[in-house]
Amino acid sequence: MNKFLLFKYLFTKAEDCYYRKEFIIALQYLNEVILLCFALPNNFISNAYELRGIVKINLNQHMEGIIDFNKAIHLCPKNSSLYFYRCLCYAVLSKYDEAIEDCKKLIELEPHETIHHHNLKFFKNINK
């Protein structure tokens, strides 16, 4: 089977499992997807890392999620959702300086989203 078609098939299976809250199975599919990614466009690879990071959040694997979001950000640095999810991970781990930096990046990417401004203020207050 063509690598792109196999990627799409496995990624769709992972998404389906994620929506059914079958996170361990979704993670298994995503691990397979990421092994196929080396020859695909950056946005496909980034999407795989993003979904795997979200699955890891749901499995309370926040540090591992950060690693996946870092890889996705390296590939697609203008994708604001990556910074949002990574910010959540940092907040759960009480890494407020890092959460603040992600809020600042979110404000840079989406200046009209008031939630980012509120989150920045919140994390600055917690970090005092």
Disulfide bonds with the S-S distance in Angstrom:
none
